[in-house]
Amino acid sequence: MTTASLGEPGKKRAAGHQPNRFVAFLRQRWLPLLIVIVALVFIGSNGQTVTVHFFGAHFQARLWLMLLITAALGFLAGWLFQSHRQGRKAATGGPNRS
């Protein structure tokens, strides 16, 4: 066996032995995917109507809809903050030290 066939770091693989891109994606992103699946199951199992109080406004809505909106806002905030951090890191030329 050669070092390339053993998969040592820094060694190129033979042309016929490229890893599946989907499997590589799952290996890198398994935890966020698991969190999304658990969140969707949780949202789907909460279908009752609730009264929402928001800045003095009161209205009724399905709990799954409120949970979905909250999850989407959390995702959006995380994405925006990540983009902001990457922009600051690129502008300073190094890791963010704030």
N, CA, C and O atoms as a GROMACS GRO file, in nm:
protein
  392
    1MET      N    1   0.083  -0.119   0.000
    1MET     CA    2   0.000   0.000   0.000
    1MET      C    3   0.087   0.124   0.000
    1MET      O    4   0.193   0.129   0.062
    2THR      N    5   0.040   0.224  -0.071
    2THR     CA    6   0.112   0.350  -0.074
    2THR      C    7   0.055   0.444   0.029
    2THR      O    8  -0.054   0.421   0.083
    3THR      N    9   0.128   0.552   0.057
    3THR     CA   10   0.078   0.649   0.155
    3THR      C   11  -0.048   0.718   0.106
    3THR      O   12  -0.132   0.758   0.187
    4ALA      N   13  -0.062   0.733  -0.027
    4ALA     CA   14  -0.183   0.796  -0.081
    4ALA      C   15  -0.305   0.708  -0.060
    4ALA      O   16  -0.414   0.759  -0.037
    5SER      N   17  -0.288   0.576  -0.067
    5SER     CA   18  -0.402   0.488  -0.048
    5SER      C   19  -0.442   0.479   0.099
    5SER      O   20  -0.555   0.442   0.130
    6LEU      N   21  -0.350   0.511   0.190
    6LEU     CA   22  -0.383   0.509   0.332
    6LEU      C   23  -0.452   0.636   0.377
    6LEU      O   24  -0.506   0.642   0.487
    7GLY      N   25  -0.452   0.738   0.292
    7GLY     CA   26  -0.524   0.862   0.324
    7GLY      C   27  -0.450   0.951   0.421
    7GLY      O   28  -0.513   1.019   0.501
    8GLU      N   29  -0.318   0.953   0.416
    8GLU     CA   30  -0.242   1.039   0.504
    8GLU      C   31  -0.263   1.184   0.465
    8GLU      O   32  -0.279   1.215   0.346
    9PRO      N   33  -0.264   1.275   0.562
    9PRO     CA   34  -0.285   1.416   0.532
    9PRO      C   35  -0.176   1.470   0.440
    9PRO      O   36  -0.059   1.433   0.452
   10GLY      N   37  -0.217   1.557   0.350
   10GLY     CA   38  -0.123   1.621   0.260
   10GLY      C   39  -0.089   1.539   0.137
   10GLY      O   40  -0.017   1.588   0.050
   11LYS      N   41  -0.138   1.418   0.129
   11LYS     CA   42  -0.108   1.332   0.015
   11LYS      C   43  -0.227   1.332  -0.079
   11LYS      O   44  -0.342   1.327  -0.035
   12LYS      N   45  -0.200   1.338  -0.210
   12LYS     CA   46  -0.307   1.336  -0.308
   12LYS      C   47  -0.358   1.195  -0.327
   12LYS      O   48  -0.283   1.098  -0.318
   13ARG      N   49  -0.487   1.185  -0.354
   13ARG     CA   50  -0.548   1.056  -0.383
   13ARG      C   51  -0.540   1.029  -0.532
   13ARG      O   52  -0.528   1.121  -0.613
   14ALA      N   53  -0.548   0.903  -0.565
   14ALA     CA   54  -0.551   0.865  -0.707
   14ALA      C   55  -0.678   0.919  -0.769
   14ALA      O   56  -0.777   0.940  -0.698
   15ALA      N   57  -0.678   0.940  -0.900
   15ALA     CA   58  -0.791   1.002  -0.970
   15ALA      C   59  -0.920   0.923  -0.951
   15ALA      O   60  -1.028   0.983  -0.947
   16GLY      N   61  -0.915   0.792  -0.940
   16GLY     CA   62  -1.034   0.710  -0.926
   16GLY      C   63  -1.088   0.701  -0.785
   16GLY      O   64  -1.191   0.637  -0.764
   17HIS      N   65  -1.024   0.762  -0.689
   17HIS     CA   66  -1.062   0.747  -0.549
   17HIS      C   67  -1.106   0.879  -0.487
   17HIS      O   68  -1.069   0.907  -0.373
   18GLN      N   69  -1.182   0.959  -0.558
   18GLN     CA   70  -1.232   1.085  -0.506
   18GLN      C   71  -1.349   1.056  -0.412
   18GLN      O   72  -1.436   0.976  -0.445
   19PRO      N   73  -1.351   1.121  -0.294
   19PRO     CA   74  -1.464   1.098  -0.203
   19PRO      C   75  -1.592   1.157  -0.259
   19PRO      O   76  -1.589   1.255  -0.334
   20ASN      N   77  -1.702   1.097  -0.223
   20ASN     CA   78  -1.833   1.145  -0.264
   20ASN      C   79  -1.856   1.283  -0.201
   20ASN      O   80  -1.837   1.301  -0.081
   21ARG      N   81  -1.897   1.381  -0.282
   21ARG     CA   82  -1.916   1.517  -0.232
   21ARG      C   83  -2.028   1.525  -0.130
   21ARG      O   84  -2.020   1.604  -0.035
   22PHE      N   85  -2.131   1.444  -0.146
   22PHE     CA   86  -2.241   1.444  -0.051
   22PHE      C   87  -2.195   1.392   0.085
   22PHE      O   88  -2.230   1.448   0.188
   23VAL      N   89  -2.117   1.285   0.083
   23VAL     CA   90  -2.064   1.228   0.208
   23VAL      C   91  -1.971   1.328   0.275
   23VAL      O   92  -1.975   1.344   0.397
   24ALA      N   93  -1.888   1.395   0.198
   24ALA     CA   94  -1.798   1.496   0.253
   24ALA      C   95  -1.879   1.611   0.315
   24ALA      O   96  -1.843   1.661   0.422
   25PHE      N   97  -1.987   1.652   0.249
   25PHE     CA   98  -2.073   1.757   0.303
   25PHE      C   99  -2.134   1.713   0.436
   25PHE      O  100  -2.136   1.790   0.532
   26LEU      N  101  -2.184   1.590   0.442
   26LEU     CA  102  -2.245   1.540   0.565
   26LEU      C  103  -2.143   1.530   0.678
   26LEU      O  104  -2.177   1.558   0.793
   27ARG      N  105  -2.022   1.491   0.648
   27ARG     CA  106  -1.919   1.482   0.752
   27ARG      C  107  -1.886   1.618   0.810
   27ARG      O  108  -1.856   1.628   0.928
   28GLN      N  109  -1.892   1.722   0.730
   28GLN     CA  110  -1.861   1.856   0.777
   28GLN      C  111  -1.979   1.922   0.846
   28GLN      O  112  -1.959   2.003   0.937
   29ARG      N  113  -2.100   1.890   0.806
   29ARG     CA  114  -2.218   1.964   0.851
   29ARG      C  115  -2.319   1.877   0.926
   29ARG      O  116  -2.437   1.910   0.927
   30TRP      N  117  -2.277   1.768   0.988
   30TRP     CA  118  -2.373   1.676   1.049
   30TRP      C  119  -2.442   1.740   1.170
   30TRP      O  120  -2.562   1.716   1.191
   31LEU      N  121  -2.372   1.818   1.250
   31LEU     CA  122  -2.434   1.876   1.369
   31LEU      C  123  -2.540   1.982   1.334
   31LEU      O  124  -2.650   1.976   1.388
   32PRO      N  125  -2.510   2.078   1.246
   32PRO     CA  126  -2.617   2.173   1.208
   32PRO      C  127  -2.738   2.103   1.145
   32PRO      O  128  -2.852   2.143   1.169
   33LEU      N  129  -2.714   2.000   1.064
   33LEU     CA  130  -2.826   1.927   1.004
   33LEU      C  131  -2.909   1.857   1.111
   33LEU      O  132  -3.032   1.854   1.102
   34LEU      N  133  -2.843   1.800   1.210
   34LEU     CA  134  -2.915   1.733   1.319
   34LEU      C  135  -2.999   1.835   1.397
   34LEU      O  136  -3.113   1.807   1.433
   35ILE      N  137  -2.942   1.952   1.422
   35ILE     CA  138  -3.017   2.055   1.495
   35ILE      C  139  -3.138   2.100   1.415
   35ILE      O  140  -3.245   2.120   1.473
   36VAL      N  141  -3.125   2.117   1.286
   36VAL     CA  142  -3.238   2.158   1.201
   36VAL      C  143  -3.346   2.050   1.203
   36VAL      O  144  -3.465   2.083   1.212
   37ILE      N  145  -3.308   1.923   1.194
   37ILE     CA  146  -3.406   1.814   1.196
   37ILE      C  147  -3.480   1.811   1.328
   37ILE      O  148  -3.603   1.798   1.331
   38VAL      N  149  -3.407   1.822   1.440
   38VAL     CA  150  -3.471   1.822   1.572
   38VAL      C  151  -3.565   1.942   1.586
   38VAL      O  152  -3.675   1.929   1.640
   39ALA      N  153  -3.521   2.060   1.539
   39ALA     CA  154  -3.606   2.179   1.547
   39ALA      C  155  -3.733   2.162   1.464
   39ALA      O  156  -3.841   2.201   1.509
   40LEU      N  157  -3.722   2.104   1.345
   40LEU     CA  158  -3.841   2.083   1.262
   40LEU      C  159  -3.938   1.984   1.325
   40LEU      O  160  -4.059   2.003   1.318
   41VAL      N  161  -3.886   1.879   1.388
   41VAL     CA  162  -3.973   1.783   1.457
   41VAL      C  163  -4.042   1.853   1.574
   41VAL      O  164  -4.162   1.834   1.596
   42PHE      N  165  -3.968   1.933   1.649
   42PHE     CA  166  -4.025   2.006   1.762
   42PHE      C  167  -4.133   2.103   1.716
   42PHE      O  168  -4.239   2.112   1.776
   43ILE      N  169  -4.105   2.176   1.610
   43ILE     CA  170  -4.202   2.272   1.556
   43ILE      C  171  -4.327   2.199   1.507
   43ILE      O  172  -4.439   2.243   1.533
   44GLY      N  173  -4.308   2.088   1.438
   44GLY     CA  174  -4.422   2.013   1.384
   44GLY      C  175  -4.510   1.950   1.490
   44GLY      O  176  -4.628   1.924   1.465
   45SER      N  177  -4.455   1.924   1.609
   45SER     CA  178  -4.535   1.859   1.713
   45SER      C  179  -4.608   1.959   1.803
   45SER      O  180  -4.674   1.917   1.898
   46ASN      N  181  -4.597   2.087   1.776
   46ASN     CA  182  -4.664   2.189   1.857
   46ASN      C  183  -4.761   2.267   1.770
   46ASN      O  184  -4.726   2.371   1.714
   47GLY      N  185  -4.884   2.215   1.759
   47GLY     CA  186  -4.982   2.274   1.670
   47GLY      C  187  -5.092   2.353   1.736
   47GLY      O  188  -5.181   2.404   1.668
   48GLN      N  189  -5.090   2.366   1.869
   48GLN     CA  190  -5.199   2.435   1.937
   48GLN      C  191  -5.192   2.586   1.911
   48GLN      O  192  -5.089   2.640   1.872
   49THR      N  193  -5.304   2.651   1.935
   49THR     CA  194  -5.313   2.796   1.919
   49THR      C  195  -5.270   2.862   2.050
   49THR      O  196  -5.308   2.818   2.158
   50VAL      N  197  -5.189   2.968   2.038
   50VAL     CA  198  -5.141   3.040   2.155
   50VAL      C  199  -5.169   3.189   2.137
   50VAL      O  200  -5.184   3.237   2.025
   51THR      N  201  -5.174   3.262   2.249
   51THR     CA  202  -5.186   3.406   2.245
   51THR      C  203  -5.046   3.465   2.256
   51THR      O  204  -4.971   3.432   2.348
   52VAL      N  205  -5.012   3.551   2.162
   52VAL     CA  206  -4.879   3.611   2.157
   52VAL      C  207  -4.890   3.756   2.202
   52VAL      O  208  -4.976   3.829   2.154
   53HIS      N  209  -4.803   3.796   2.293
   53HIS     CA  210  -4.795   3.934   2.341
   53HIS      C  211  -4.662   3.989   2.292
   53HIS      O  212  -4.556   3.940   2.331
   54PHE      N  213  -4.667   4.091   2.205
   54PHE     CA  214  -4.545   4.145   2.146
   54PHE      C  215  -4.555   4.296   2.139
   54PHE      O  216  -4.633   4.350   2.060
   55PHE      N  217  -4.477   4.366   2.222
   55PHE     CA  218  -4.474   4.512   2.228
   55PHE      C  219  -4.615   4.572   2.239
   55PHE      O  220  -4.650   4.666   2.167
   56GLY      N  221  -4.693   4.517   2.328
   56GLY     CA  222  -4.827   4.569   2.352
   56GLY      C  223  -4.935   4.513   2.262
   56GLY      O  224  -5.054   4.530   2.290
   57ALA      N  225  -4.896   4.446   2.154
   57ALA     CA  226  -4.994   4.385   2.064
   57ALA      C  227  -5.026   4.245   2.115
   57ALA      O  228  -4.938   4.175   2.164
   58HIS      N  229  -5.151   4.205   2.102
   58HIS     CA  230  -5.195   4.071   2.142
   58HIS      C  231  -5.266   4.007   2.024
   58HIS      O  232  -5.359   4.064   1.967
   59PHE      N  233  -5.221   3.889   1.988
   59PHE     CA  234  -5.288   3.816   1.880
   59PHE      C  235  -5.271   3.667   1.902
   59PHE      O  236  -5.185   3.623   1.977
   60GLN      N  237  -5.355   3.591   1.834
   60GLN     CA  238  -5.348   3.446   1.844
   60GLN      C  239  -5.290   3.389   1.716
   60GLN      O  240  -5.318   3.435   1.606
   61ALA      N  241  -5.207   3.288   1.734
   61ALA     CA  242  -5.144   3.223   1.620
   61ALA      C  243  -5.110   3.080   1.659
   61ALA      O  244  -5.107   3.045   1.777
   62ARG      N  245  -5.084   3.000   1.560
   62ARG     CA  246  -5.041   2.863   1.586
   62ARG      C  247  -4.900   2.865   1.642
   62ARG      O  248  -4.815   2.943   1.597
   63LEU      N  249  -4.875   2.780   1.740
   63LEU     CA  250  -4.743   2.775   1.803
   63LEU      C  251  -4.635   2.736   1.704
   63LEU      O  252  -4.524   2.788   1.711
   64TRP      N  253  -4.665   2.643   1.612
   64TRP     CA  254  -4.564   2.601   1.515
   64TRP      C  255  -4.519   2.718   1.428
   64TRP      O  256  -4.402   2.727   1.390
   65LEU      N  257  -4.614   2.808   1.397
   65LEU     CA  258  -4.579   2.924   1.315
   65LEU      C  259  -4.488   3.019   1.392
   65LEU      O  260  -4.392   3.071   1.336
   66MET      N  261  -4.518   3.042   1.518
   66MET     CA  262  -4.433   3.130   1.600
   66MET      C  263  -4.294   3.069   1.618
   66MET      O  264  -4.194   3.141   1.615
   67LEU      N  265  -4.287   2.938   1.638
   67LEU     CA  266  -4.157   2.871   1.652
   67LEU      C  267  -4.078   2.879   1.521
   67LEU      O  268  -3.957   2.900   1.523
   68LEU      N  269  -4.146   2.861   1.410
   68LEU     CA  270  -4.080   2.869   1.280
   68LEU      C  271  -4.026   3.010   1.254
   68LEU      O  272  -3.915   3.025   1.204
   69ILE      N  273  -4.105   3.111   1.287
   69ILE     CA  274  -4.060   3.249   1.269
   69ILE      C  275  -3.940   3.278   1.359
   69ILE      O  276  -3.844   3.342   1.316
   70THR      N  277  -3.945   3.231   1.483
   70THR     CA  278  -3.834   3.251   1.576
   70THR      C  279  -3.707   3.182   1.526
   70THR      O  280  -3.598   3.239   1.533
   71ALA      N  281  -3.721   3.060   1.477
   71ALA     CA  282  -3.605   2.987   1.423
   71ALA      C  283  -3.547   3.057   1.301
   71ALA      O  284  -3.426   3.066   1.286
   72ALA      N  285  -3.634   3.107   1.214
   72ALA     CA  286  -3.587   3.178   1.094
   72ALA      C  287  -3.515   3.306   1.132
   72ALA      O  288  -3.412   3.339   1.072
   73LEU      N  289  -3.566   3.380   1.229
   73LEU     CA  290  -3.499   3.502   1.274
   73LEU      C  291  -3.364   3.470   1.338
   73LEU      O  292  -3.267   3.545   1.320
   74GLY      N  293  -3.356   3.361   1.413
   74GLY     CA  294  -3.229   3.319   1.472
   74GLY      C  295  -3.128   3.281   1.365
   74GLY      O  296  -3.010   3.316   1.375
   75PHE      N  297  -3.174   3.209   1.263
   75PHE     CA  298  -3.085   3.173   1.151
   75PHE      C  299  -3.036   3.298   1.080
   75PHE      O  300  -2.917   3.309   1.049
   76LEU      N  301  -3.126   3.391   1.054
   76LEU     CA  302  -3.090   3.515   0.986
   76LEU      C  303  -2.988   3.595   1.068
   76LEU      O  304  -2.891   3.646   1.013
   77ALA      N  305  -3.010   3.606   1.198
   77ALA     CA  306  -2.917   3.679   1.283
   77ALA      C  307  -2.780   3.612   1.283
   77ALA      O  308  -2.678   3.680   1.274
   78GLY      N  309  -2.776   3.480   1.293
   78GLY     CA  310  -2.649   3.408   1.289
   78GLY      C  311  -2.577   3.428   1.157
   78GLY      O  312  -2.455   3.446   1.156
   79TRP      N  313  -2.649   3.425   1.048
   79TRP     CA  314  -2.590   3.444   0.916
   79TRP      C  315  -2.534   3.586   0.901
   79TRP      O  316  -2.425   3.605   0.847
   80LEU      N  317  -2.610   3.685   0.949
   80LEU     CA  318  -2.564   3.823   0.939
   80LEU      C  319  -2.441   3.848   1.025
   80LEU      O  320  -2.347   3.914   0.980
   81PHE      N  321  -2.440   3.796   1.147
   81PHE     CA  322  -2.323   3.814   1.233
   81PHE      C  323  -2.201   3.742   1.179
   81PHE      O  324  -2.090   3.791   1.193
   82GLN      N  325  -2.221   3.624   1.118
   82GLN     CA  326  -2.110   3.551   1.059
   82GLN      C  327  -2.052   3.631   0.942
   82GLN      O  328  -1.930   3.641   0.929
   83SER      N  329  -2.138   3.687   0.858
   83SER     CA  330  -2.091   3.769   0.746
   83SER      C  331  -2.016   3.891   0.797
   83SER      O  332  -1.913   3.928   0.739
   84HIS      N  333  -2.065   3.952   0.902
   84HIS     CA  334  -2.000   4.069   0.960
   84HIS      C  335  -1.862   4.033   1.014
   84HIS      O  336  -1.765   4.107   0.993
   85ARG      N  337  -1.852   3.920   1.085
   85ARG     CA  338  -1.724   3.875   1.139
   85ARG      C  339  -1.624   3.845   1.029
   85ARG      O  340  -1.506   3.881   1.040
   86GLN      N  341  -1.670   3.778   0.922
   86GLN     CA  342  -1.580   3.746   0.812
   86GLN      C  343  -1.531   3.873   0.743
   86GLN      O  344  -1.416   3.880   0.700
   87GLY      N  345  -1.617   3.972   0.731
   87GLY     CA  346  -1.577   4.099   0.671
   87GLY      C  347  -1.473   4.170   0.756
   87GLY      O  348  -1.378   4.226   0.702
   88ARG      N  349  -1.490   4.169   0.887
   88ARG     CA  350  -1.393   4.231   0.976
   88ARG      C  351  -1.261   4.156   0.974
   88ARG      O  352  -1.155   4.217   0.978
   89LYS      N  353  -1.268   4.024   0.968
   89LYS     CA  354  -1.146   3.943   0.965
   89LYS      C  355  -1.069   3.970   0.836
   89LYS      O  356  -0.946   3.980   0.839
   90ALA      N  357  -1.139   3.982   0.724
   90ALA     CA  358  -1.074   4.009   0.596
   90ALA      C  359  -1.014   4.149   0.595
   90ALA      O  360  -0.907   4.171   0.538
   91ALA      N  361  -1.081   4.245   0.658
   91ALA     CA  362  -1.033   4.384   0.659
   91ALA      C  363  -0.908   4.399   0.745
   91ALA      O  364  -0.819   4.478   0.712
   92THR      N  365  -0.899   4.324   0.855
   92THR     CA  366  -0.783   4.336   0.944
   92THR      C  367  -0.671   4.242   0.904
   92THR      O  368  -0.557   4.259   0.948
   93GLY      N  369  -0.701   4.143   0.820
   93GLY     CA  370  -0.598   4.052   0.776
   93GLY      C  371  -0.565   3.943   0.876
   93GLY      O  372  -0.462   3.877   0.863
   94GLY      N  373  -0.648   3.924   0.974
   94GLY     CA  374  -0.620   3.821   1.074
   94GLY      C  375  -0.744   3.790   1.155
   94GLY      O  376  -0.854   3.835   1.123
   95PRO      N  377  -0.726   3.712   1.261
   95PRO     CA  378  -0.841   3.677   1.345
   95PRO      C  379  -0.899   3.799   1.416
   95PRO      O  380  -0.829   3.896   1.445
   96ASN      N  381  -1.027   3.791   1.444
   96ASN     CA  382  -1.098   3.899   1.512
   96ASN      C  383  -1.057   3.900   1.659
   96ASN      O  384  -1.068   3.797   1.726
   97ARG      N  385  -1.010   4.013   1.710
   97ARG     CA  386  -0.963   4.021   1.848
   97ARG      C  387  -1.052   4.111   1.934
   97ARG      O  388  -1.004   4.169   2.032
   98SER      N  389  -1.178   4.124   1.899
   98SER     CA  390  -1.264   4.211   1.978
   98SER      C  391  -1.336   4.137   2.086
   98SER      O  392  -1.413   4.197   2.161
   0.00000   0.00000   0.00000
